[in-house]
Amino acid sequence: MRAGSIGLLDDVATFLEYAEIQARVTHDTDAGVRSAQAAALVVHHFARRQGSPRALTAFVSAHIDGEWTRPWKGRVSMAGIA
């Protein structure tokens, strides 16, 4: 994912839109878009000090649908999500 650095922007709605645009180039699926947006949200959460590491999954879940609380181990598919 190349969308992480997009999360350094201040406005969440704007960087979620930018992350979608970026993801459509390389991962043109809804799951790929959500994964790119999640990557941007992770960077934003920590760079903008939005909360503790324990609050990360709730922060991501508040902005995009998906299963963000389940720990993942292993390879990630080309769709950009497990």
KOLMI-615127 format. One record per atom (N, C-alpha, C, O): x, y, z; atom name; residue number from 1. Coordinates in pm, 1 decimal, always signed. Layout:
<nodes>
+----------+----------+----------+------+-----+
!       px !       py !       pz ! atom !   n !
+----------+----------+----------+------+-----+
!        X !        Y !        Z !   CA ! NUM !
...
+----------+----------+----------+------+-----+
</nodes>
This chain:
<nodes>
+----------+----------+----------+------+-----+
!       px !       py !       pz ! atom !   n !
+----------+----------+----------+------+-----+
!    +83.6 !   -118.4 !     +0.0 !    N !   1 !
!     +0.0 !     +0.0 !     +0.0 !   CA !   1 !
!    +87.3 !   +123.6 !     +0.0 !    C !   1 !
!   +185.8 !   +131.0 !    +73.5 !    O !   1 !
!    +52.2 !   +218.2 !    -80.3 !    N !   2 !
!   +122.6 !   +345.0 !    -87.1 !   CA !   2 !
!    +42.9 !   +456.4 !    -20.4 !    C !   2 !
!    +82.5 !   +572.8 !    -25.7 !    O !   2 !
!    -67.2 !   +422.2 !    +41.2 !    N !   3 !
!   -159.2 !   +522.8 !    +92.7 !   CA !   3 !
!   -125.3 !   +570.6 !   +232.9 !    C !   3 !
!   -184.1 !   +667.9 !   +280.1 !    O !   3 !
!    -33.8 !   +505.8 !   +299.6 !    N !   4 !
!     -3.5 !   +543.8 !   +436.6 !   CA !   4 !
!    +29.8 !   +691.1 !   +452.3 !    C !   4 !
!    -23.5 !   +757.9 !   +540.9 !    O !   4 !
!   +117.1 !   +741.8 !   +367.6 !    N !   5 !
!   +159.2 !   +881.8 !   +380.6 !   CA !   5 !
!    +45.3 !   +980.1 !   +356.9 !    C !   5 !
!    +52.7 !  +1094.6 !   +401.5 !    O !   5 !
!    -58.2 !   +938.2 !   +288.8 !    N !   6 !
!   -174.7 !  +1024.4 !   +268.0 !   CA !   6 !
!   -238.9 !  +1058.9 !   +402.1 !    C !   6 !
!   -299.9 !  +1164.8 !   +416.7 !    O !   6 !
!   -225.2 !   +970.5 !   +499.0 !    N !   7 !
!   -280.1 !   +992.4 !   +631.7 !   CA !   7 !
!   -215.3 !  +1106.1 !   +708.2 !    C !   7 !
!   -263.6 !  +1143.7 !   +815.0 !    O !   7 !
!   -107.2 !  +1161.4 !   +656.2 !    N !   8 !
!    -44.5 !  +1276.7 !   +720.5 !   CA !   8 !
!   -123.7 !  +1405.0 !   +697.6 !    C !   8 !
!   -101.3 !  +1505.0 !   +765.8 !    O !   8 !
!   -215.6 !  +1402.5 !   +602.6 !    N !   9 !
!   -301.8 !  +1518.9 !   +581.8 !   CA !   9 !
!   -392.5 !  +1538.4 !   +703.0 !    C !   9 !
!   -420.7 !  +1443.3 !   +776.0 !    O !   9 !
!   -437.6 !  +1660.7 !   +723.9 !    N !  10 !
!   -519.7 !  +1692.0 !   +841.4 !   CA !  10 !
!   -663.7 !  +1644.1 !   +831.0 !    C !  10 !
!   -718.0 !  +1592.2 !   +928.5 !    O !  10 !
!   -726.3 !  +1660.1 !   +716.2 !    N !  11 !
!   -869.4 !  +1634.7 !   +701.8 !   CA !  11 !
!   -896.2 !  +1488.8 !   +664.8 !    C !  11 !
!   -856.0 !  +1442.2 !   +558.2 !    O !  11 !
!   -964.2 !  +1418.1 !   +753.9 !    N !  12 !
!   -989.5 !  +1275.1 !   +733.6 !   CA !  12 !
!  -1068.9 !  +1249.8 !   +606.0 !    C !  12 !
!  -1032.7 !  +1161.8 !   +527.9 !    O !  12 !
!  -1175.6 !  +1324.6 !   +583.4 !    N !  13 !
!  -1258.8 !  +1302.0 !   +464.0 !   CA !  13 !
!  -1176.5 !  +1318.2 !   +336.7 !    C !  13 !
!  -1192.6 !  +1241.3 !   +241.9 !    O !  13 !
!  -1089.4 !  +1417.1 !   +334.6 !    N !  14 !
!  -1006.1 !  +1440.9 !   +216.7 !   CA !  14 !
!   -908.3 !  +1326.4 !   +194.9 !    C !  14 !
!   -896.4 !  +1275.6 !    +83.3 !    O !  14 !
!   -837.6 !  +1284.9 !   +300.7 !    N !  15 !
!   -738.7 !  +1180.2 !   +276.0 !   CA !  15 !
!   -802.3 !  +1044.4 !   +251.3 !    C !  15 !
!   -741.1 !   +959.9 !   +186.0 !    O !  15 !
!   -923.4 !  +1020.4 !   +301.4 !    N !  16 !
!   -991.7 !   +896.1 !   +265.7 !   CA !  16 !
!  -1025.4 !   +894.8 !   +117.0 !    C !  16 !
!  -1015.7 !   +791.0 !    +51.4 !    O !  16 !
!  -1064.8 !  +1009.6 !    +64.5 !    N !  17 !
!  -1091.9 !  +1021.2 !    -79.8 !   CA !  17 !
!   -963.6 !   +999.5 !   -159.8 !    C !  17 !
!   -964.4 !   +926.2 !   -258.7 !    O !  17 !
!   -854.2 !  +1061.7 !   -118.5 !    N !  18 !
!   -726.5 !  +1045.1 !   -188.2 !   CA !  18 !
!   -678.2 !   +900.2 !   -182.0 !    C !  18 !
!   -625.0 !   +847.8 !   -279.9 !    O !  18 !
!   -696.9 !   +836.0 !    -67.3 !    N !  19 !
!   -656.3 !   +696.0 !    -54.5 !   CA !  19 !
!   -736.7 !   +607.9 !   -148.7 !    C !  19 !
!   -683.5 !   +512.3 !   -205.0 !    O !  19 !
!   -865.4 !   +639.7 !   -166.4 !    N !  20 !
!   -945.9 !   +563.1 !   -261.8 !   CA !  20 !
!   -893.5 !   +581.0 !   -403.7 !    C !  20 !
!   -880.9 !   +483.8 !   -478.1 !    O !  20 !
!   -863.3 !   +702.9 !   -440.7 !    N !  21 !
!   -811.2 !   +728.7 !   -575.5 !   CA !  21 !
!   -681.5 !   +650.7 !   -597.4 !    C !  21 !
!   -663.5 !   +586.8 !   -701.1 !    O !  21 !
!   -592.7 !   +656.2 !   -500.4 !    N !  22 !
!   -465.8 !   +584.7 !   -512.2 !   CA !  22 !
!   -489.0 !   +434.6 !   -522.3 !    C !  22 !
!   -425.9 !   +368.1 !   -604.4 !    O !  22 !
!   -577.8 !   +380.7 !   -440.6 !    N !  23 !
!   -601.6 !   +236.6 !   -439.9 !   CA !  23 !
!   -664.0 !   +188.3 !   -570.4 !    C !  23 !
!   -636.4 !    +76.6 !   -614.2 !    O !  23 !
!   -745.7 !   +268.9 !   -631.5 !    N !  24 !
!   -810.2 !   +227.0 !   -756.7 !   CA !  24 !
!   -707.8 !   +201.8 !   -867.1 !    C !  24 !
!   -734.7 !   +127.2 !   -961.2 !    O !  24 !
!   -590.5 !   +264.1 !   -855.5 !    N !  25 !
!   -485.7 !   +244.0 !   -955.4 !   CA !  25 !
!   -425.1 !   +104.3 !   -943.7 !    C !  25 !
!   -397.9 !    +39.9 !  -1045.0 !    O !  25 !
!   -403.9 !    +57.3 !   -820.9 !    N !  26 !
!   -333.4 !    -68.8 !   -801.2 !   CA !  26 !
!   -417.9 !   -181.2 !   -742.9 !    C !  26 !
!   -385.7 !   -298.4 !   -762.4 !    O !  26 !
!   -526.1 !   -147.9 !   -671.5 !    N !  27 !
!   -611.0 !   -247.5 !   -605.7 !   CA !  27 !
!   -756.8 !   -210.1 !   -631.7 !    C !  27 !
!   -827.7 !   -168.8 !   -540.0 !    O !  27 !
!   -800.2 !   -223.9 !   -752.6 !    N !  28 !
!   -931.6 !   -173.3 !   -791.9 !   CA !  28 !
!  -1045.3 !   -265.1 !   -745.8 !    C !  28 !
!  -1121.6 !   -319.5 !   -825.7 !    O !  28 !
!  -1052.8 !   -279.4 !   -613.3 !    N !  29 !
!  -1162.5 !   -353.9 !   -551.9 !   CA !  29 !
!  -1207.3 !   -274.6 !   -429.2 !    C !  29 !
!  -1132.3 !   -192.2 !   -376.8 !    O !  29 !
!  -1328.2 !   -299.7 !   -384.6 !    N !  30 !
!  -1375.0 !   -232.2 !   -263.4 !   CA !  30 !
!  -1288.0 !   -268.7 !   -143.7 !    C !  30 !
!  -1257.6 !   -183.2 !    -60.4 !    O !  30 !
!  -1248.0 !   -394.5 !   -135.0 !    N !  31 !
!  -1162.0 !   -437.7 !    -24.6 !   CA !  31 !
!  -1025.8 !   -369.3 !    -31.9 !    C !  31 !
!   -970.3 !   -330.5 !    +70.9 !    O !  31 !
!   -972.2 !   -354.4 !   -152.0 !    N !  32 !
!   -844.6 !   -285.0 !   -169.1 !   CA !  32 !
!   -853.5 !   -139.8 !   -128.4 !    C !  32 !
!   -761.1 !    -86.1 !    -67.3 !    O !  32 !
!   -963.7 !    -76.1 !   -161.6 !    N !  33 !
!   -985.6 !    +64.1 !   -123.1 !   CA !  33 !
!   -992.6 !    +75.5 !    +28.8 !    C !  33 !
!   -928.2 !   +162.3 !    +87.7 !    O !  33 !
!  -1069.7 !    -11.0 !    +91.7 !    N !  34 !
!  -1081.2 !     -6.0 !   +238.1 !   CA !  34 !
!   -946.2 !    -30.0 !   +304.7 !    C !  34 !
!   -915.6 !    +31.5 !   +406.9 !    O !  34 !
!   -866.3 !   -117.9 !   +248.3 !    N !  35 !
!   -733.6 !   -145.0 !   +304.3 !   CA !  35 !
!   -643.0 !    -23.0 !   +291.7 !    C !  35 !
!   -570.1 !     +9.9 !   +385.2 !    O !  35 !
!   -647.1 !    +43.5 !   +177.9 !    N !  36 !
!   -567.2 !   +165.2 !   +159.5 !   CA !  36 !
!   -612.6 !   +273.4 !   +256.4 !    C !  36 !
!   -530.2 !   +342.6 !   +316.2 !    O !  36 !
!   -742.2 !   +287.6 !   +271.5 !    N !  37 !
!   -794.7 !   +385.9 !   +365.2 !   CA !  37 !
!   -753.3 !   +351.7 !   +508.1 !    C !  37 !
!   -719.7 !   +440.8 !   +586.0 !    O !  37 !
!   -755.6 !   +224.0 !   +542.4 !    N !  38 !
!   -713.6 !   +181.9 !   +676.0 !   CA !  38 !
!   -566.6 !   +214.5 !   +698.0 !    C !  38 !
!   -529.4 !   +260.1 !   +806.1 !    O !  38 !
!   -482.4 !   +192.2 !   +597.8 !    N !  39 !
!   -339.9 !   +224.5 !   +609.8 !   CA !  39 !
!   -321.2 !   +374.0 !   +635.9 !    C !  39 !
!   -239.7 !   +412.9 !   +719.6 !    O !  39 !
!   -395.9 !   +456.7 !   +565.1 !    N !  40 !
!   -388.2 !   +601.5 !   +586.2 !   CA !  40 !
!   -438.2 !   +640.1 !   +725.5 !    C !  40 !
!   -381.0 !   +727.9 !   +790.1 !    O !  40 !
!   -543.5 !   +575.5 !   +770.8 !    N !  41 !
!   -596.5 !   +603.5 !   +903.6 !   CA !  41 !
!   -497.9 !   +565.3 !  +1013.8 !    C !  41 !
!   -487.5 !   +635.4 !  +1114.4 !    O !  41 !
!   -426.2 !   +455.6 !   +995.6 !    N !  42 !
!   -326.2 !   +414.4 !  +1094.9 !   CA !  42 !
!   -218.8 !   +522.3 !  +1108.1 !    C !  42 !
!   -183.7 !   +562.2 !  +1219.1 !    O !  42 !
!   -167.4 !   +568.7 !   +995.9 !    N !  43 !
!    -65.8 !   +674.7 !   +999.5 !   CA !  43 !
!   -122.6 !   +799.7 !  +1065.6 !    C !  43 !
!    -57.4 !   +860.5 !  +1150.5 !    O !  43 !
!   -242.9 !   +837.6 !  +1027.1 !    N !  44 !
!   -305.6 !   +956.6 !  +1083.9 !   CA !  44 !
!   -323.3 !   +942.3 !  +1235.4 !    C !  44 !
!   -295.0 !  +1035.5 !  +1310.8 !    O !  44 !
!   -369.2 !   +827.6 !  +1278.2 !    N !  45 !
!   -393.9 !   +802.2 !  +1420.4 !   CA !  45 !
!   -268.8 !   +830.0 !  +1503.6 !    C !  45 !
!   -275.9 !   +895.2 !  +1607.8 !    O !  45 !
!   -155.8 !   +780.7 !  +1457.3 !    N !  46 !
!    -33.1 !   +797.0 !  +1535.0 !   CA !  46 !
!    +35.9 !   +931.1 !  +1509.2 !    C !  46 !
!    +89.0 !   +991.3 !  +1602.5 !    O !  46 !
!    +36.0 !   +978.4 !  +1385.9 !    N !  47 !
!   +102.2 !  +1105.6 !  +1356.0 !   CA !  47 !
!    +29.3 !  +1224.6 !  +1418.7 !    C !  47 !
!    +92.2 !  +1321.3 !  +1461.6 !    O !  47 !
!   -101.8 !  +1216.5 !  +1423.5 !    N !  48 !
!   -182.1 !  +1326.8 !  +1479.6 !   CA !  48 !
!   -224.3 !  +1299.7 !  +1623.6 !    C !  48 !
!   -306.3 !  +1371.8 !  +1680.5 !    O !  48 !
!   -166.8 !  +1194.4 !  +1681.5 !    N !  49 !
!   -192.5 !  +1158.7 !  +1822.1 !   CA !  49 !
!   -342.3 !  +1154.8 !  +1853.3 !    C !  49 !
!   -391.0 !  +1224.2 !  +1942.6 !    O !  49 !
!   -412.7 !  +1072.7 !  +1778.0 !    N !  50 !
!   -557.0 !  +1059.3 !  +1793.9 !   CA !  50 !
!   -595.5 !   +970.6 !  +1911.7 !    C !  50 !
!   -712.6 !   +965.3 !  +1949.2 !    O !  50 !
!   -500.6 !   +902.7 !  +1968.9 !    N !  51 !
!   -530.7 !   +814.7 !  +2081.0 !   CA !  51 !
!   -421.6 !   +712.9 !  +2101.3 !    C !  51 !
!   -318.2 !   +715.8 !  +2034.6 !    O !  51 !
!   -445.6 !   +624.2 !  +2192.8 !    N !  52 !
!   -348.0 !   +520.7 !  +2226.2 !   CA !  52 !
!   -348.8 !   +410.0 !  +2120.7 !    C !  52 !
!   -442.1 !   +400.4 !  +2041.0 !    O !  52 !
!   -245.3 !   +327.1 !  +2120.5 !    N !  53 !
!   -245.8 !   +212.4 !  +2029.4 !   CA !  53 !
!   -369.1 !   +123.5 !  +2048.8 !    C !  53 !
!   -419.2 !    +65.6 !  +1952.4 !    O !  53 !
!   -417.2 !   +112.6 !  +2170.6 !    N !  54 !
!   -536.5 !    +30.7 !  +2195.5 !   CA !  54 !
!   -660.9 !    +88.9 !  +2130.3 !    C !  54 !
!   -755.8 !    +15.4 !  +2103.0 !    O !  54 !
!   -662.7 !   +217.8 !  +2104.8 !    N !  55 !
!   -778.4 !   +283.7 !  +2044.3 !   CA !  55 !
!   -776.1 !   +278.4 !  +1891.6 !    C !  55 !
!   -869.7 !   +324.7 !  +1826.4 !    O !  55 !
!   -669.9 !   +222.2 !  +1834.7 !    N !  56 !
!   -653.9 !   +223.4 !  +1688.8 !   CA !  56 !
!   -767.4 !   +152.9 !  +1615.7 !    C !  56 !
!   -823.5 !   +209.4 !  +1521.8 !    O !  56 !
!   -802.5 !    +31.9 !  +1655.7 !    N !  57 !
!   -906.5 !    -40.6 !  +1581.6 !   CA !  57 !
!  -1040.5 !    +30.7 !  +1588.3 !    C !  57 !
!  -1115.4 !    +30.3 !  +1490.6 !    O !  57 !
!  -1071.9 !    +91.4 !  +1700.8 !    N !  58 !
!  -1196.3 !   +167.5 !  +1711.8 !   CA !  58 !
!  -1191.7 !   +290.3 !  +1621.4 !    C !  58 !
!  -1292.7 !   +326.6 !  +1561.0 !    O !  58 !
!  -1075.5 !   +354.2 !  +1611.7 !    N !  59 !
!  -1059.4 !   +471.3 !  +1525.6 !   CA !  59 !
!  -1081.3 !   +434.0 !  +1379.3 !    C !  59 !
!  -1154.6 !   +502.0 !  +1307.4 !    O !  59 !
!  -1017.5 !   +325.9 !  +1335.9 !    N !  60 !
!  -1033.6 !   +281.3 !  +1196.8 !   CA !  60 !
!  -1178.3 !   +240.1 !  +1172.0 !    C !  60 !
!  -1237.3 !   +278.5 !  +1071.0 !    O !  60 !
!  -1235.0 !   +162.9 !  +1262.4 !    N !  61 !
!  -1373.6 !   +115.7 !  +1247.0 !   CA !  61 !
!  -1474.8 !   +229.8 !  +1243.8 !    C !  61 !
!  -1580.6 !   +217.0 !  +1182.2 !    O !  61 !
!  -1443.6 !   +339.5 !  +1308.8 !    N !  62 !
!  -1534.4 !   +454.9 !  +1309.9 !   CA !  62 !
!  -1542.2 !   +522.6 !  +1173.8 !    C !  62 !
!  -1637.2 !   +595.5 !  +1145.5 !    O !  62 !
!  -1441.7 !   +498.2 !  +1089.4 !    N !  63 !
!  -1435.9 !   +566.2 !   +959.8 !   CA !  63 !
!  -1465.4 !   +477.0 !   +840.0 !    C !  63 !
!  -1515.4 !   +525.2 !   +738.4 !    O !  63 !
!  -1435.5 !   +348.4 !   +850.2 !    N !  64 !
!  -1458.5 !   +257.2 !   +736.8 !   CA !  64 !
!  -1508.3 !   +122.1 !   +786.3 !    C !  64 !
!  -1470.9 !    +75.0 !   +893.7 !    O !  64 !
!  -1592.9 !    +61.9 !   +705.6 !    N !  65 !
!  -1644.5 !    -71.1 !   +737.3 !   CA !  65 !
!  -1535.3 !   -175.4 !   +718.6 !    C !  65 !
!  -1445.9 !   -159.9 !   +635.4 !    O !  65 !
!  -1543.9 !   -279.3 !   +795.7 !    N !  66 !
!  -1450.6 !   -390.5 !   +782.0 !   CA !  66 !
!  -1422.6 !   -453.9 !   +915.6 !    C !  66 !
!  -1461.0 !   -401.6 !  +1020.2 !    O !  66 !
!  -1356.0 !   -566.2 !   +911.5 !    N !  67 !
!  -1317.2 !   -639.0 !  +1031.6 !   CA !  67 !
!  -1175.6 !   -595.8 !  +1067.8 !    C !  67 !
!  -1078.4 !   -649.1 !  +1014.3 !    O !  67 !
!  -1164.3 !   -500.3 !  +1157.4 !    N !  68 !
!  -1034.2 !   -442.0 !  +1190.1 !   CA !  68 !
!   -983.1 !   -485.8 !  +1326.7 !    C !  68 !
!   -875.5 !   -442.8 !  +1368.1 !    O !  68 !
!  -1056.7 !   -569.3 !  +1396.9 !    N !  69 !
!  -1014.1 !   -610.3 !  +1530.6 !   CA !  69 !
!   -947.0 !   -746.6 !  +1532.3 !    C !  69 !
!   -882.5 !   -782.1 !  +1631.0 !    O !  69 !
!   -960.8 !   -822.5 !  +1426.4 !    N !  70 !
!   -903.8 !   -958.1 !  +1422.1 !   CA !  70 !
!   -755.3 !   -951.3 !  +1385.9 !    C !  70 !
!   -720.7 !   -897.1 !  +1280.9 !    O !  70 !
!   -667.0 !  -1005.1 !  +1470.4 !    N !  71 !
!   -524.7 !  -1007.3 !  +1437.0 !   CA !  71 !
!   -502.5 !  -1089.7 !  +1309.1 !    C !  71 !
!   -567.7 !  -1192.1 !  +1288.7 !    O !  71 !
!   -411.9 !  -1045.0 !  +1225.3 !    N !  72 !
!   -385.3 !  -1116.6 !  +1101.4 !   CA !  72 !
!   -241.2 !  -1161.6 !  +1097.4 !    C !  72 !
!   -150.5 !  -1085.1 !  +1130.2 !    O !  72 !
!   -219.7 !  -1286.1 !  +1057.2 !    N !  73 !
!    -87.6 !  -1339.5 !  +1033.7 !   CA !  73 !
!    -91.8 !  -1406.6 !   +897.5 !    C !  73 !
!   -188.7 !  -1474.3 !   +862.8 !    O !  73 !
!    +12.6 !  -1387.3 !   +822.3 !    N !  74 !
!    +21.0 !  -1451.9 !   +692.8 !   CA !  74 !
!    +18.5 !  -1352.3 !   +577.9 !    C !  74 !
!    +24.9 !  -1230.9 !   +597.7 !    O !  74 !
!     +9.2 !  -1405.5 !   +460.7 !    N !  75 !
!    +11.4 !  -1322.7 !   +339.3 !   CA !  75 !
!   -122.6 !  -1252.0 !   +321.1 !    C !  75 !
!   -226.8 !  -1298.7 !   +367.0 !    O !  75 !
!   -116.5 !  -1140.4 !   +254.2 !    N !  76 !
!   -236.8 !  -1065.9 !   +218.4 !   CA !  76 !
!   -255.1 !  -1080.6 !    +68.0 !    C !  76 !
!   -158.8 !  -1070.3 !     -7.9 !    O !  76 !
!   -377.3 !  -1104.3 !    +25.5 !    N !  77 !
!   -404.4 !  -1127.7 !   -115.6 !   CA !  77 !
!   -381.8 !  -1002.3 !   -200.2 !    C !  77 !
!   -363.8 !   -892.8 !   -147.0 !    O !  77 !
!   -383.0 !  -1019.4 !   -329.8 !    N !  78 !
!   -367.4 !   -906.4 !   -421.7 !   CA !  78 !
!   -481.5 !   -807.6 !   -412.0 !    C !  78 !
!   -468.7 !   -694.3 !   -458.5 !    O !  78 !
!   -592.3 !   -847.5 !   -353.0 !    N !  79 !
!   -705.2 !   -756.0 !   -335.3 !   CA !  79 !
!   -675.2 !   -652.7 !   -226.0 !    C !  79 !
!   -750.4 !   -556.8 !   -208.7 !    O !  79 !
!   -564.7 !   -672.5 !   -152.3 !    N !  80 !
!   -526.9 !   -577.1 !    -50.5 !   CA !  80 !
!   -589.9 !   -603.3 !    +85.0 !    C !  80 !
!   -581.9 !   -519.7 !   +175.1 !    O !  80 !
!   -651.7 !   -717.6 !    +99.3 !    N !  81 !
!   -716.3 !   -753.3 !   +226.4 !   CA !  81 !
!   -710.4 !   -905.2 !   +238.6 !    C !  81 !
!   -701.3 !   -976.2 !   +138.4 !    O !  81 !
!   -715.7 !   -953.3 !   +360.2 !    N !  82 !
!   -702.6 !  -1097.7 !   +383.7 !   CA !  82 !
!   -808.8 !  -1178.1 !   +315.2 !    C !  82 !
!   -810.1 !  -1300.7 !   +326.2 !    O !  82 !
+----------+----------+----------+------+-----+
</nodes>
